[in-house]
């Protein structure tokens, strides 16, 4: 008669926790990151799948962790690469005509940005980030006008006209914003 442990399925997350490769907090962070990366993927690929696959690849050694890279950042990168691989497969199948969204994918980022309704978690995060941004520039009305214009999707020329700024004032405010964001560590990758 087989033992009870032979019938137990141990998931990669349980293994990683048991081996102290990740903490409970790291696992919560990874779950959040996995949810973000899973947005827009086909229904058969859930966030749990991305997380489990990333951990599996790490545990079996097909994706070794570079020295000096924190585990959360490393596994987030693995999940991002898994997401990209899914999109490449879908883009390849769209050329063959069996992808059902009705349009071809030029780039995997095309559909990543097409989430018209933000979930509550994303909305709260966005509100907190906006509040932080506004607090940073509370004493700089020109910077606040520039940020508001950017939030509305206005061009530099439209913002300058609406705020009554010269080109020099606009550029100075833009540089102040950039320096403040860099100082606070609130930058993102530019495209």
N, C-alpha and C positions, 0 to 999 in steps of 0.2 A: 504494500500500500504506500503510495507516494506521500511524502511529508507535506504539511500545510505550506511550508515555504516554497515548495516546488510549484504551487498554484498561484503564488503571489507575483503580480507583475510590478516590477519596480520601474518607475518612469525616470527619465534622465534628470528631471528637477529634483526628485527625491535622492537620487544618487549624488548629485552635486551638493545638496544640503548635507547629506550624511558624510561626505568626504571633506566638508568645510571648505569647499571651493567657492561657494557663495554664501552670503548671510541671508537672513530673512528679508532684511531691508533691500539688499541687492536684488533678491528675487522679485520683490514688489516693483522695483525700478524696471527690471527686465520685462515684467508683465506689461507695464505701461508702455514701454518702448515697443514691445511686440504688437500691442493693440494699434499703435500709430502706424507701424509698418504694414499691418494687415489690411488697413483701409483700402478699399478699392480692388483688392484681390478677389479672385473668383470665390464663390461660396464654399467650395470644397477645400479651401486653404484658409484656416482660421488662425487667430493669433497664437493659440496654443500650439498649433503645428509648427509655426515659425520658431517659437521658443524652444520646443522640444527638439526640433531638428538642429538648431544652433548648438544646444547643449550636447546633443548626441555627437555632432561633428567634433566638438571640443573634447569630449570624454574619450572617444575612440582614437583621437589624434590626427584626424584628417585636416583639422584646422588648429594648429598649435598657436598658443598665445604668445605674441612677441614679448620679449623681456621689457619690463617697465610700463606696459600698457595695462591699465586697470581692467579687471574682469568685466565690469559692466560695459565699459567702452568697447572692449574687444567683442563681446557677444552682441552688442548693438550693431557693430559693423558686420558681423556674420549674418545677422537677421536682415540687414539692409541688402547684403549681397544675395541672400536667398530670395528676397522680394524682387530684386532686379532680374534674377534668373527666371522667376515665374513670368515676369513681364516680357522677357525676351522670348520665352516659349510661346506666350500668347501672341506676340507680334509676329512670330514665325507662322503660327497657325492662321492668323488673319490674312496673310498673303495667300494661304491655300483656300481661304474662303469659309472656314468652319468656326470662326470666332463670331459669337452671336451679338456683339454690341452694335453691329451695323456700320462700323467705320474702322479704318485701318489706324494702327498706332504708329505715329512717326517717332515717338519717343516715350519711354515709360513714364515720364513726368506728366504727359498729357492728361492721363486719367487720375493721377495722384492728386491733382488739384481740383477735381470735379466733385467735391463733396459739398453740395449746396446747403445742407443742413448740418451744422456742427453739433456734435453730441454734447451733453451737459459738462462733461469733464473738460473738453476742449474749450467751451465757452467760458468756464470759470478761469481756466488758465490764461486765456486771452485777456479777460478783464483784469486779472491780477497783474499781468505784464503791462497792460496799458496804464493802470494806476501807478505802477512803479515808474514808467516812462514819464508820465505827467508830473510826478513828484520830483523827478530829477530836474525838470525844467520849469518848476513853478515860478521862479524869479526871472524867467527869460521869455517875455511875451512874444518876441519875434520867433524864437525857436518853437514855441507852442503853435503859432500860426503856421509855420512850416510843417510841423508834424501833422496838424489837422488837415492841411492841404494834401500831404502825402497819403493820409488815411482815406481821403476822398478820391484818390487816384488822379489828382491833378498833375499836370506837367510843371516843370520849373517855371516856365513863362506864366502859366495860369496862376500859380501860387504868388509869384512876384506882383502880378497885376492886382490880384484880390487883396493882398496884404499891403500893397503900396510900397513895396521894397525895391531898392535899386539892385542891380546885379551884384554889386559889392556887398551890400547888406545881406542879400540872400546867400551868397557864397560864404560869408563870415559865419552866418547862423548855421549853415550846413556843416561847416568845419567844427564849430563849437559842439554841435550835436554829436558828430563823429568822435571827437576827442573825449567827450563825456561818456559815451557808450563804451569806448575802448577802455577808459579808466575804470569803469564799473564792471567790465568783463561781459557786456551785453551785446556782443557782435554776432553776426551770423555770416555764413558763406555767401559771397556775392556771386551772381550768375553772369 
